[in-house]
Amino acid sequence: MRGSTTRPGSRHLLLAGAGIPGLSLALALRQAHGDALAVTVCDPGLAQAAVRQRGRAFAIAAGGRRMLERLGIWDGLGAAAAPITEMAISDSRLPDPVRPVFLTFAQTPRDADGPFAHMVEAEALVEALRAACEAAGVALEPVG
């Protein structure tokens, strides 16, 4: 496999899909197994920049943030991650004059582990994962 940095007798893994789940899995496996596992991610979208991600964002819960910290990419997201300290959920349409709230989440002073979630731009997250994968020796192949 082109771009792999493995020793003889190592194993090879091919993942289809360079979205957030695929890149996260590739990075985690590569970090866990090092040169004993060659990881290649194939996706036609790798031929482009993260254009398809523009305008999208994700609410990353605290558990997801800890996973991204463990993978070593959370600190690099910087300003792309905005803390969410309160959330109100309604089942009404935006122009409705009355919008009853069905569910709320709010940060309390007791929450010492930071916000319960962060809003992260998809483009920044995908680019951080791509860069971390490349640095870890994951081969990214723009095929499809």
DSSP file (Angstrom, degrees, kcal/mol; ACC not computed):
  #  RESIDUE AA STRUCTURE BP1 BP2  ACC     N-H-->O    O-->H-N    N-H-->O    O-->H-N    TCO  KAPPA ALPHA  PHI   PSI    X-CA   Y-CA   Z-CA
    1    1 A M    >         0   0    0      0, 0.0     3,-1.5     0, 0.0     2,-0.1   0.000 360.0 360.0 360.0 131.6    0.0    0.0    0.0
    2    2 A R  T 3   +     0   0    0      1,-0.2     3,-0.1     3,-0.0     0, 0.0  -0.377 360.0  13.2 -63.8 135.2    1.3    3.3   -1.0
    3    3 A G  T 3  S+     0   0    0      1,-0.3    -1,-0.2    -2,-0.1     2,-0.2   0.395  89.3 135.9  84.0  -2.5    2.3    5.6    1.9
    4    4 A S    <   -     0   0    0     -3,-1.5     2,-0.4    34,-0.1    -1,-0.3  -0.517  41.3-158.6 -81.8 149.6    2.3    3.0    4.6
    5    5 A T        +     0   0    0    132,-0.4     2,-0.3    -2,-0.2    32,-0.1  -0.681  41.0 134.2-124.7  75.4    5.1    2.8    7.1
    6    6 A T        -     0   0    0     -2,-0.4    30,-0.1    30,-0.1    29,-0.1  -0.820  50.4-118.8-123.8 162.4    5.0   -0.7    8.4
    7    7 A R    >   -     0   0    0     28,-1.0     3,-1.6    -2,-0.3    31,-0.1  -0.564  48.3 -77.2 -94.1 162.8    7.5   -3.5    9.1
    8    8 A P  T 3  S+     0   0    0      0, 0.0    -1,-0.1     0, 0.0     3,-0.1  -0.288 118.2  27.1 -58.2 142.1    7.5   -6.9    7.4
    9    9 A G  T 3  S+     0   0    0      1,-0.3     2,-0.1    -3,-0.1    27,-0.0   0.463  91.5 133.1  84.3   1.6    4.8   -9.3    8.8
   10   10 A S    <   -     0   0    0     -3,-1.6    -1,-0.3     1,-0.1     2,-0.3  -0.301  56.3-109.8 -80.1 170.3    2.6   -6.4    9.9
   11   11 A R  E     -a   37   0A   0     25,-2.3    27,-3.4    -3,-0.1     2,-0.4  -0.670  22.0-143.3-101.0 156.0   -1.2   -6.4    9.2
   12   12 A H  E     -a   38   0A   0     -2,-0.3     2,-0.4    25,-0.2    27,-0.2  -0.956  11.0-168.4-122.3 138.4   -3.0   -4.1    6.8
   13   13 A L  E     -a   39   0A   0     25,-3.0    27,-2.6    -2,-0.4     2,-0.5  -0.993   4.8-160.5-128.2 131.8   -6.5   -2.6    7.3
   14   14 A L  E     -a   40   0A   0     -2,-0.4     2,-0.4    25,-0.2    27,-0.2  -0.958   8.3-168.4-114.0 123.0   -8.5   -0.8    4.6
   15   15 A L  E     -a   41   0A   0     25,-3.2    27,-2.9    -2,-0.5     2,-0.6  -0.917  12.3-145.6-111.2 136.2  -11.3    1.5    5.6
   16   16 A A  E     +a   42   0A   0     -2,-0.4    27,-0.2    25,-0.2    25,-0.1  -0.897  68.1  43.5-100.5 119.4  -13.9    2.9    3.2
   17   17 A G        -     0   0    0     25,-2.9    26,-0.2    -2,-0.6    25,-0.1   0.371  54.0-151.7 115.0 115.3  -15.0    6.4    4.1
   18   18 A A        +     0   0    0      4,-0.1    25,-0.1    23,-0.1    -1,-0.1  -0.158  56.9 120.6-107.2  37.7  -13.0    9.5    5.2
   19   19 A G  S  > S-     0   0    0      1,-0.0     4,-2.6     4,-0.0     5,-0.3  -0.154  86.7 -78.5 -81.1-171.4  -15.8   11.1    7.2
   20   20 A I  H  > S+     0   0    0      1,-0.2     4,-2.2     2,-0.2     5,-0.2   0.912 131.3  46.9 -60.4 -45.1  -15.4   11.9   10.9
   21   21 A P  H  > S+     0   0    0      0, 0.0     4,-2.5     0, 0.0     5,-0.2   0.938 114.4  46.5 -63.7 -44.5  -16.1    8.3   12.0
   22   22 A G  H  > S+     0   0    0      1,-0.2     4,-2.5     2,-0.2    -2,-0.2   0.918 115.3  44.6 -64.4 -44.5  -13.7    6.7    9.5
   23   23 A L  H  X S+     0   0    0     -4,-2.6     4,-2.4     2,-0.2    -1,-0.2   0.891 113.5  51.1 -67.7 -38.8  -10.8    9.2   10.1
   24   24 A S  H  X S+     0   0    0     -4,-2.2     4,-2.5    -5,-0.3    -2,-0.2   0.928 112.7  45.9 -62.9 -44.6  -11.3    8.9   13.9
   25   25 A L  H  X S+     0   0    0     -4,-2.5     4,-2.7    -5,-0.2     5,-0.3   0.925 112.2  50.9 -64.0 -44.9  -11.2    5.1   13.7
   26   26 A A  H  X S+     0   0    0     -4,-2.5     4,-2.3    -5,-0.2    -2,-0.2   0.922 113.1  45.7 -59.0 -45.0   -8.2    5.1   11.4
   27   27 A L  H  X S+     0   0    0     -4,-2.4     4,-2.6     2,-0.2     5,-0.2   0.921 113.0  49.3 -65.6 -44.6   -6.3    7.4   13.8
   28   28 A A  H  X S+     0   0    0     -4,-2.5     4,-2.2     1,-0.2    -2,-0.2   0.914 113.3  46.5 -62.6 -43.2   -7.2    5.5   16.9
   29   29 A L  H  X S+     0   0    0     -4,-2.7     4,-2.3     2,-0.2     5,-0.3   0.909 113.2  48.8 -66.1 -41.6   -6.2    2.1   15.4
   30   30 A R  H  X S+     0   0    0     -4,-2.3     4,-2.3    -5,-0.3    -2,-0.2   0.913 113.2  47.1 -65.1 -42.2   -2.9    3.5   14.1
   31   31 A Q  H  < S+     0   0    0     -4,-2.6    -1,-0.2     1,-0.2    -2,-0.2   0.880 114.7  47.4 -65.9 -37.1   -2.1    5.1   17.5
   32   32 A A  H  < S+     0   0    0     -4,-2.2    -2,-0.2    -5,-0.2    -1,-0.2   0.858 126.1  25.7 -72.6 -35.5   -3.0    1.9   19.3
   33   33 A H  H >< S-     0   0    0     -4,-2.3     3,-1.8     1,-0.2    -2,-0.2   0.564  84.6-170.7-110.1 -11.4   -1.0   -0.5   17.1
   34   34 A G  G ><  -     0   0    0     -4,-2.3     3,-1.6    -5,-0.3    -1,-0.2  -0.226  69.9 -10.0  57.1-140.6    1.7    1.7   15.6
   35   35 A D  G 3  S+     0   0    0      1,-0.3   -28,-1.0    -4,-0.1    -1,-0.3   0.561 123.0  77.9 -70.3  -8.2    3.8    0.1   12.8
   36   36 A A  G <  S+     0   0    0     -3,-1.8   -25,-2.3     1,-0.2     2,-0.4   0.644  98.2  46.5 -74.4 -12.8    2.2   -3.3   13.5
   37   37 A L  E <  S-a   11   0A   0     -3,-1.6     2,-0.5   -27,-0.2   -25,-0.2  -0.957  70.7-156.0-135.3 115.8   -0.9   -2.1   11.6
   38   38 A A  E     -a   12   0A   0    -27,-3.4   -25,-3.0    -2,-0.4     2,-0.5  -0.786  17.8-162.6 -86.3 128.5   -0.9   -0.3    8.3
   39   39 A V  E     -a   13   0A   0     -2,-0.5   100,-2.6    98,-0.3     2,-0.4  -0.957  10.5-177.8-119.0 128.8   -4.1    1.7    7.9
   40   40 A T  E     -ab  14 139A   0    -27,-2.6   -25,-3.2    -2,-0.5     2,-0.5  -0.989   9.4-159.9-124.1 133.2   -5.4    3.0    4.6
   41   41 A V  E     -ab  15 140A   0     98,-3.1   100,-3.2    -2,-0.4     2,-0.4  -0.961   8.6-163.0-112.9 126.5   -8.6    5.1    4.2
   42   42 A C  E     +ab  16 141A   0    -27,-2.9   -25,-2.9    -2,-0.5     3,-0.1  -0.921  24.5 141.7-111.8 133.1  -10.2    5.3    0.8
   43   43 A D    >   -     0   0    0     98,-2.2     3,-1.7    -2,-0.4     4,-0.2  -0.858  47.9-137.0-166.5 131.0  -12.7    7.9   -0.2
   44   44 A P  G >  S+     0   0    0      0, 0.0     3,-1.5     0, 0.0     4,-0.2   0.803 103.3  67.9 -61.7 -26.6  -13.3    9.9   -3.4
   45   45 A G  G >  S+     0   0    0      1,-0.3     3,-1.5     2,-0.2     7,-0.1   0.637  79.3  78.5 -68.1 -13.8  -13.7   13.0   -1.4
   46   46 A L  G <  S+     0   0    0     -3,-1.7    -1,-0.3     1,-0.3     4,-0.0   0.683  80.7  68.6 -68.8 -15.7  -10.1   13.0   -0.4
   47   47 A A  G <  S+     0   0    0     -3,-1.5    -1,-0.3    -4,-0.2     2,-0.2   0.665 102.3  53.1 -74.5 -15.2   -9.2   14.4   -3.8
   48   48 A Q  S <  S-     0   0    0     -3,-1.5     2,-0.0    -4,-0.2     0, 0.0  -0.684  92.5-104.2-112.8 166.4  -10.9   17.7   -2.7
   49   49 A A    >   -     0   0    0     -2,-0.2     2,-1.3     1,-0.1     3,-0.5  -0.179  62.0 -76.5 -72.2-176.8  -10.5   20.0    0.3
   50   50 A A  G >  S+     0   0    0      1,-0.2     3,-1.7     2,-0.1     4,-0.4  -0.051  86.9 134.1 -78.4  39.0  -13.2   19.7    2.9
   51   51 A V  G >   +     0   0    0     -2,-1.3     3,-1.7     1,-0.3    -1,-0.2   0.879  64.4  59.5 -56.8 -41.5  -15.6   21.7    0.6
   52   52 A R  G <  S+     0   0    0     -3,-0.5    -1,-0.3     1,-0.3    -2,-0.1   0.639 102.1  56.0 -66.1 -11.5  -18.5   19.3    1.2
   53   53 A Q  G X  S+     0   0    0     -3,-1.7     3,-1.9    69,-0.1    70,-0.5   0.560  77.4 121.8 -94.7 -10.1  -18.3   20.1    4.9
   54   54 A R  T <  S+     0   0    0     -3,-1.7     3,-0.1    -4,-0.4    -3,-0.0  -0.263  78.0  17.1 -60.1 136.4  -18.6   23.9    4.6
   55   55 A G  T 3  S+     0   0    0      1,-0.3     2,-0.3     0, 0.0    -1,-0.3   0.406 102.2 111.3  85.2  -2.6  -21.6   25.3    6.5
   56   56 A R    <   +     0   0    0     -3,-1.9    66,-2.2     2,-0.0    67,-0.5  -0.755  40.2 177.2-103.9 151.4  -22.0   22.2    8.6
   57   57 A A  E     -C  121   0B   0     -2,-0.3     2,-0.4    64,-0.3    64,-0.2  -0.979  14.5-145.9-148.5 158.7  -21.3   21.9   12.4
   58   58 A F  E     -C  120   0B   0     62,-2.7    62,-2.9    -2,-0.3     2,-0.8  -0.964  16.4-130.9-128.5 142.9  -21.6   19.2   15.0
   59   59 A A  E     -C  119   0B   0     -2,-0.4     2,-0.7    60,-0.2    60,-0.2  -0.858  28.5-158.4 -88.6 112.4  -22.5   19.4   18.7
   60   60 A I  E     -C  118   0B   0     58,-3.5    58,-1.9    -2,-0.8     5,-0.0  -0.847   9.0-141.9 -97.6 113.7  -19.7   17.3   20.3
   61   61 A A  E  >  -C  117   0B   0     -2,-0.7     4,-2.4    56,-0.2     3,-0.3  -0.177  30.8 -97.0 -68.9 167.4  -20.7   16.0   23.7
   62   62 A A  H  > S+     0   0    0     54,-1.5     4,-2.3     1,-0.2     5,-0.2   0.857 124.7  53.2 -57.0 -38.8  -18.3   15.8   26.6
   63   63 A G  H  > S+     0   0    0      1,-0.2     4,-1.8     2,-0.2    -1,-0.2   0.901 109.7  48.0 -64.6 -40.6  -17.5   12.1   25.9
   64   64 A G  H  > S+     0   0    0     -3,-0.3     4,-2.3     2,-0.2    -2,-0.2   0.873 109.7  53.5 -65.4 -37.7  -16.7   12.8   22.3
   65   65 A R  H  X S+     0   0    0     -4,-2.4     4,-2.4     1,-0.2    -2,-0.2   0.916 107.3  50.9 -62.6 -42.7  -14.5   15.7   23.4
   66   66 A R  H  X S+     0   0    0     -4,-2.3     4,-2.4     2,-0.2    -1,-0.2   0.883 109.3  51.2 -63.3 -36.9  -12.6   13.4   25.7
   67   67 A M  H  X S+     0   0    0     -4,-1.8     4,-2.0     2,-0.2    -1,-0.2   0.930 110.8  47.8 -64.2 -44.1  -12.1   11.0   22.8
   68   68 A L  H  X>S+     0   0    0     -4,-2.3     5,-2.2     1,-0.2     6,-1.2   0.849 110.6  52.5 -66.3 -33.2  -10.8   13.8   20.5
   69   69 A E  H ><5S+     0   0    0     -4,-2.4     3,-1.1     4,-0.2    -1,-0.2   0.932 108.8  49.9 -63.0 -45.4   -8.5   14.9   23.4
   70   70 A R  H 3<5S+     0   0    0     -4,-2.4    -2,-0.2     1,-0.3    -1,-0.2   0.851 107.9  53.3 -62.6 -35.6   -7.1   11.3   23.6
   71   71 A L  H 3<5S-     0   0    0     -4,-2.0    -1,-0.3    -5,-0.1    -2,-0.2   0.611 115.7-120.2 -75.6 -11.0   -6.6   11.2   19.9
   72   72 A G  T <<5S+     0   0    0     -3,-1.1    -3,-0.2    -4,-0.5     4,-0.1   0.668  87.3  97.7  86.0  17.3   -4.5   14.4   20.3
   73   73 A I     >< +     0   0    0     -5,-2.2     4,-0.6     2,-0.1     3,-0.4   0.602  54.0  84.3-112.6 -12.3   -6.6   16.7   18.1
   74   74 A W  H >> S+     0   0    0     -6,-1.2     3,-1.6     1,-0.2     4,-0.6   0.923  90.0  51.4 -60.3 -46.9   -8.9   18.6   20.4
   75   75 A D  H >4 S+     0   0    0      1,-0.3     3,-0.7     2,-0.2    -1,-0.2   0.825 105.0  58.5 -60.7 -31.2   -6.3   21.3   21.4
   76   76 A G  H 34 S+     0   0    0     -3,-0.4    -1,-0.3     1,-0.2    -2,-0.2   0.639  90.6  70.3 -73.5 -14.2   -5.7   22.0   17.7
   77   77 A L  H X< S+     0   0    0     -3,-1.6     3,-2.5    -4,-0.6    -1,-0.2   0.812  71.6 155.9 -74.2 -28.4   -9.3   22.9   17.0
   78   78 A G  G X<  +     0   0    0     -3,-0.7     3,-1.7    -4,-0.6    -1,-0.2  -0.090  67.3   9.5  48.5-122.2   -9.0   26.1   19.0
   79   79 A A  G 3  S+     0   0    0      1,-0.3    -1,-0.3    -3,-0.1    -2,-0.1   0.592 115.5  77.2 -69.2 -11.0  -11.5   28.7   18.0
   80   80 A A  G <  S+     0   0    0     -3,-2.5    41,-1.2     1,-0.1     2,-0.6   0.626  85.0  72.3 -74.3 -11.1  -13.5   26.3   15.9
   81   81 A A  E <   -D  120   0B   0     -3,-1.7    39,-0.2    39,-0.2    -1,-0.1  -0.913  65.1-172.2-110.7 112.8  -15.0   24.8   19.1
   82   82 A A  E     -D  119   0B   0     37,-2.9    37,-3.2    -2,-0.6    -3,-0.0  -0.893  26.7-117.8-104.6 128.9  -17.5   27.0   20.9
   83   83 A P  E     -D  118   0B   0      0, 0.0     2,-0.6     0, 0.0    35,-0.3  -0.339  17.4-148.2 -65.9 142.6  -18.8   25.8   24.3
   84   84 A I  E     +D  117   0B   0     33,-3.0    33,-0.9     1,-0.1    32,-0.6  -0.961  26.7 163.2-109.3 117.0  -22.5   25.0   24.7
   85   85 A T        +     0   0    0     -2,-0.6    22,-2.9     1,-0.3     2,-0.3   0.507  66.2  26.2-111.0  -9.0  -23.7   25.8   28.2
   86   86 A E  E     -E  106   0C   0     20,-0.2     2,-0.3     2,-0.0    -1,-0.3  -0.986  58.7-179.0-154.7 144.4  -27.4   25.8   27.6
   87   87 A M  E     -E  105   0C   0     18,-2.8    18,-2.7    -2,-0.3     2,-0.4  -0.985   7.1-166.4-147.6 134.0  -29.8   24.2   25.1
   88   88 A A  E     -E  104   0C   0     -2,-0.3     2,-0.5    16,-0.2    16,-0.2  -0.989  11.3-157.2-121.9 129.4  -33.6   24.4   24.7
   89   89 A I  E     +E  103   0C   0     14,-3.4    13,-2.9    -2,-0.4    14,-1.5  -0.914  15.1 173.3-113.4 129.1  -35.4   21.9   22.4
   90   90 A S  E     -E  101   0C   0     -2,-0.5    11,-0.2    11,-0.2     9,-0.0  -0.921  31.7-145.8-130.1 154.8  -38.8   22.7   20.9
   91   91 A D        +     0   0    0      9,-0.6     2,-0.2    -2,-0.3    10,-0.1   0.086  69.8 101.1-105.3  21.4  -40.9   20.8   18.4
   92   92 A S  S    S-     0   0    0      8,-0.2     2,-0.2     1,-0.1    -2,-0.1  -0.591  77.3-100.5-104.2 166.4  -42.3   24.0   16.8
   93   93 A R    >   -     0   0    0     -2,-0.2     3,-1.4     1,-0.1    -1,-0.1  -0.519  34.2-112.8 -82.2 154.4  -41.4   25.8   13.6
   94   94 A L  T 3  S+     0   0    0      1,-0.3    -1,-0.1    -2,-0.2    -2,-0.0   0.871 114.8  49.0 -56.6 -42.3  -39.2   28.8   13.7
   95   95 A P  T 3  S+     0   0    0      0, 0.0    -1,-0.3     0, 0.0     4,-0.0   0.572  81.3 119.5 -79.0  -4.9  -41.9   31.3   12.6
   96   96 A D    <   -     0   0    0     -3,-1.4    -4,-0.1     1,-0.1     3,-0.0  -0.344  64.3-138.8 -59.3 135.6  -44.5   30.0   15.1
   97   97 A P  S    S+     0   0    0      0, 0.0     2,-0.5     0, 0.0    -1,-0.1   0.827  92.1  40.5 -67.9 -30.6  -45.5   32.8   17.5
   98   98 A V        -     0   0    0      2,-0.0    -2,-0.0     0, 0.0     0, 0.0  -0.979  67.5-176.5-120.1 127.6  -45.5   30.4   20.5
   99   99 A R        -     0   0    0     -2,-0.5     2,-0.1    -7,-0.1    -5,-0.0  -0.793  13.7-154.6-125.3  88.4  -42.7   27.9   20.8
  100  100 A P        -     0   0    0      0, 0.0    -9,-0.6     0, 0.0     2,-0.5  -0.361  15.7-129.1 -65.4 140.1  -43.1   25.6   23.8
  101  101 A V  E     +E   90   0C   0    -11,-0.2   -11,-0.2     1,-0.1     3,-0.1  -0.780  25.2 179.6 -92.2 128.4  -39.9   24.1   25.1
  102  102 A F  E     +     0   0C   0    -13,-2.9     2,-0.3    -2,-0.5   -12,-0.2   0.715  68.3  13.7 -98.3 -26.6  -40.0   20.4   25.6
  103  103 A L  E     -E   89   0C   0    -14,-1.5   -14,-3.4     2,-0.0     2,-0.3  -0.991  62.1-171.5-153.4 138.6  -36.5   19.8   26.9
  104  104 A T  E     -E   88   0C   0     -2,-0.3     2,-0.4   -16,-0.2   -16,-0.2  -0.971   7.2-164.7-133.2 151.1  -33.6   21.9   28.3
  105  105 A F  E     +E   87   0C   0    -18,-2.7   -18,-2.8    -2,-0.3     2,-0.4  -0.994  15.9 178.5-127.8 137.4  -30.0   21.3   29.2
  106  106 A A  E     -E   86   0C   0     -2,-0.4   -20,-0.2   -20,-0.2     2,-0.2  -1.000  29.6-117.0-143.4 143.8  -28.1   23.9   31.3
  107  107 A Q        -     0   0    0    -22,-2.9   -22,-0.1    -2,-0.4    -2,-0.0  -0.540  31.0-156.8 -73.0 138.7  -24.6   24.1   32.7
  108  108 A T    >   -     0   0    0     -2,-0.2     3,-1.8     1,-0.1    -1,-0.0  -0.838  29.0-113.6-114.8 157.8  -24.4   24.1   36.5
  109  109 A P  T 3  S+     0   0    0      0, 0.0    -1,-0.1     0, 0.0    -2,-0.0   0.747 114.3  65.0 -60.1 -21.6  -21.6   25.5   38.7
  110  110 A R  T 3  S+     0   0    0      1,-0.1     2,-1.5     2,-0.0     3,-0.1   0.692  73.3 101.1 -74.6 -17.4  -20.9   21.9   39.8
  111  111 A D    X   +     0   0    0     -3,-1.8     3,-0.6     1,-0.2    -1,-0.1  -0.518  42.5 166.5 -73.8  93.5  -19.9   20.8   36.3
  112  112 A A  T 3   +     0   0    0     -2,-1.5    -1,-0.2     1,-0.2    -2,-0.0   0.615  61.5  73.0 -84.7 -13.2  -16.1   20.9   36.8
  113  113 A D  T 3  S-     0   0    0      1,-0.3    -1,-0.2    -3,-0.1    -2,-0.1   0.215 107.9-105.3 -89.7  17.0  -15.3   19.0   33.6
  114  114 A G    <   -     0   0    0     -3,-0.6    -1,-0.3   -31,-0.0   -52,-0.1  -0.368  67.9 -12.8  91.4-173.6  -16.2   21.9   31.3
  115  115 A P        -     0   0    0      0, 0.0   -30,-0.2     0, 0.0     3,-0.1  -0.160  61.0-122.1 -60.5 154.3  -19.2   22.5   29.1
  116  116 A F  S    S-     0   0    0    -32,-0.6   -54,-1.5     1,-0.1     2,-0.3   0.669  90.8  -1.9 -74.0 -14.1  -21.5   19.5   28.4
  117  117 A A  E     -CD  61  84B   0    -33,-0.9   -33,-3.0   -56,-0.2     2,-0.3  -0.982  61.3-141.3-162.6 167.1  -20.9   20.0   24.7
  118  118 A H  E     -CD  60  83B   0    -58,-1.9   -58,-3.5    -2,-0.3     2,-0.6  -0.989  18.4-131.2-133.2 144.5  -19.1   22.1   22.1
  119  119 A M  E     -CD  59  82B   0    -37,-3.2   -37,-2.9    -2,-0.3     2,-0.4  -0.870  32.6-173.6 -93.2 125.6  -20.3   23.2   18.7
  120  120 A V  E     -CD  58  81B   0    -62,-2.9   -62,-2.7    -2,-0.6     2,-0.2  -0.977  27.2-118.8-127.3 131.1  -17.5   22.4   16.2
  121  121 A E  E  >  -C   57   0B   0    -41,-1.2     4,-2.0    -2,-0.4   -64,-0.3  -0.492  21.6-137.8 -66.0 131.1  -17.4   23.4   12.5
  122  122 A A  H  > S+     0   0    0    -66,-2.2     4,-2.9   -69,-0.3     5,-0.3   0.882 100.4  56.7 -60.3 -40.8  -17.2   20.2   10.4
  123  123 A E  H  > S+     0   0    0    -67,-0.5     4,-2.3   -70,-0.5    -1,-0.2   0.915 108.8  46.0 -59.3 -44.4  -14.6   21.6    8.1
  124  124 A A  H  > S+     0   0    0      2,-0.2     4,-2.2     1,-0.2    -1,-0.2   0.893 113.7  49.4 -66.0 -39.6  -12.2   22.3   11.0
  125  125 A L  H  X S+     0   0    0     -4,-2.0     4,-2.3     2,-0.2    -2,-0.2   0.926 112.4  46.4 -66.7 -45.1  -12.8   18.9   12.5
  126  126 A V  H  X S+     0   0    0     -4,-2.9     4,-2.8     1,-0.2    -2,-0.2   0.916 113.1  49.6 -64.5 -42.7  -12.3   16.9    9.3
  127  127 A E  H  X S+     0   0    0     -4,-2.3     4,-2.5    -5,-0.3    -1,-0.2   0.900 111.0  49.6 -64.2 -39.8   -9.1   18.9    8.5
  128  128 A A  H  X S+     0   0    0     -4,-2.2     4,-2.2     2,-0.2    -1,-0.2   0.907 112.8  47.4 -64.6 -41.3   -7.7   18.3   12.0
  129  129 A L  H  X S+     0   0    0     -4,-2.3     4,-2.6     2,-0.2    -2,-0.2   0.914 111.6  50.5 -66.2 -42.4   -8.4   14.6   11.7
  130  130 A R  H  X S+     0   0    0     -4,-2.8     4,-2.6     2,-0.2     5,-0.2   0.943 111.9  47.2 -59.2 -48.0   -6.9   14.4    8.2
  131  131 A A  H  X S+     0   0    0     -4,-2.5     4,-2.4     1,-0.2    -1,-0.2   0.907 113.3  48.1 -62.1 -42.2   -3.7   16.1    9.4
  132  132 A A  H  X S+     0   0    0     -4,-2.2     4,-1.7     2,-0.2    -1,-0.2   0.888 111.3  51.0 -66.6 -38.5   -3.5   13.9   12.5
  133  133 A C  H  X>S+     0   0    0     -4,-2.6     5,-2.8     2,-0.2     4,-0.6   0.939 111.3  47.2 -62.9 -46.8   -4.0   10.8   10.3
  134  134 A E  H ><5S+     0   0    0     -4,-2.6     3,-1.1     1,-0.2    -2,-0.2   0.912 111.7  50.7 -61.5 -42.3   -1.3   11.8    7.9
  135  135 A A  H 3<5S+     0   0    0     -4,-2.4    -1,-0.2     1,-0.3    -2,-0.2   0.821 109.3  51.9 -64.8 -30.3    1.1   12.6   10.8
  136  136 A A  H 3<5S-     0   0    0     -4,-1.7    -1,-0.3    -5,-0.2    -2,-0.2   0.518 123.5-103.6 -84.4  -5.0    0.4    9.1   12.3
  137  137 A G  T <<5 +     0   0    0     -3,-1.1  -132,-0.4    -4,-0.6     2,-0.4   0.640  66.7 152.5  92.9  14.9    1.2    7.4    9.0
  138  138 A V      < -     0   0    0     -5,-2.8     2,-0.5    -6,-0.2    -1,-0.3  -0.659  44.0-129.9 -76.0 131.0   -2.4    6.6    7.9
  139  139 A A  E     -b   40   0A   0   -100,-2.6   -98,-3.1    -2,-0.4     2,-0.6  -0.728  17.9-158.0 -83.8 126.7   -2.5    6.4    4.1
  140  140 A L  E     -b   41   0A   0     -2,-0.5   -98,-0.2  -100,-0.2  -100,-0.0  -0.929  10.4-171.0-108.6 114.3   -5.3    8.5    2.6
  141  141 A E  E     -b   42   0A   0   -100,-3.2   -98,-2.2    -2,-0.6     2,-1.9  -0.918  19.9-148.2-113.3 119.4   -6.3    7.4   -0.9
  142  142 A P        +     0   0    0      0, 0.0     2,-0.3     0, 0.0  -100,-0.1  -0.396  55.2 126.7 -82.1  63.3   -8.7    9.5   -3.0
  143  143 A V              0   0    0     -2,-1.9   -97,-0.2     1,-0.1   -98,-0.1  -0.802 360.0 360.0-116.7 159.6  -10.2    6.5   -4.8
  144  144 A G              0   0    0     -2,-0.3    -1,-0.1  -101,-0.2  -102,-0.0   0.343 360.0 360.0-172.2 360.0  -13.8    5.4   -5.2
